[in-house]
Amino acid sequence: MNLVIANTNATAFAVSRALNCTDRTDCGAYTNDTGTIVITSVDPNLVGPAPYGFYANGADFIKTLPFIPETYLCGIRAQNRDGKFKVCEEDMGVLRNLRSLMMDAAEVIFASNGGCMAQALFSILCQNMKNGRRTSRMWLTTLSNRAISYAYRNREHGRNLTRIARAG
């Protein structure tokens, strides 16, 4: 099964129509008759820059940690509850659902036209899910059926994405 993750609901709907995935699963994702493609979306705000207090576990940021390590600049959305930053139950449900879909997938594909920020979102999601699956990216320019079908057939695989990032 190929899992396609879109960064918006509109993108997920357009991709599902272009790839003939009209059936809905229990979790609300789109799938085709044979179940070889599953299309879902994530909220673009699910991953973003963490607030400063997150790094110091709610303590005074300036006194505790005078810098932000580059590897921790972004993460899954967390809220301050009782002085500690935790992921809310609604977001945990989304992450559990996404993790179960990723574990069943042979390849995880990210569909977006968001550029480097969207690619960072996808990378952080895969790292958070500890995804060992093959990854690739659909570069979408428009949401027309022809453009989406072409992007799905000619998607860039993980090694090519790493080379693109190093070259930039």
Buried (B, 14 or more C-beta within 10 A) or exposed (E): BBBBBBBBEEBBBBBBBBBEBEEEBEBEBBBBEEEEBBBBBBEBEBBBEBEEBBBBEBEEBEEEBEEBEEEEEBBBBBEEEEEEBEBEEEBEEBBEBBBEBBEEBEBBBBBBBBEEEBBBBBBBBBEBBEBEBBBBBBBBEEBEBEBBBBBBEEBBEBEEBEEEEEEE
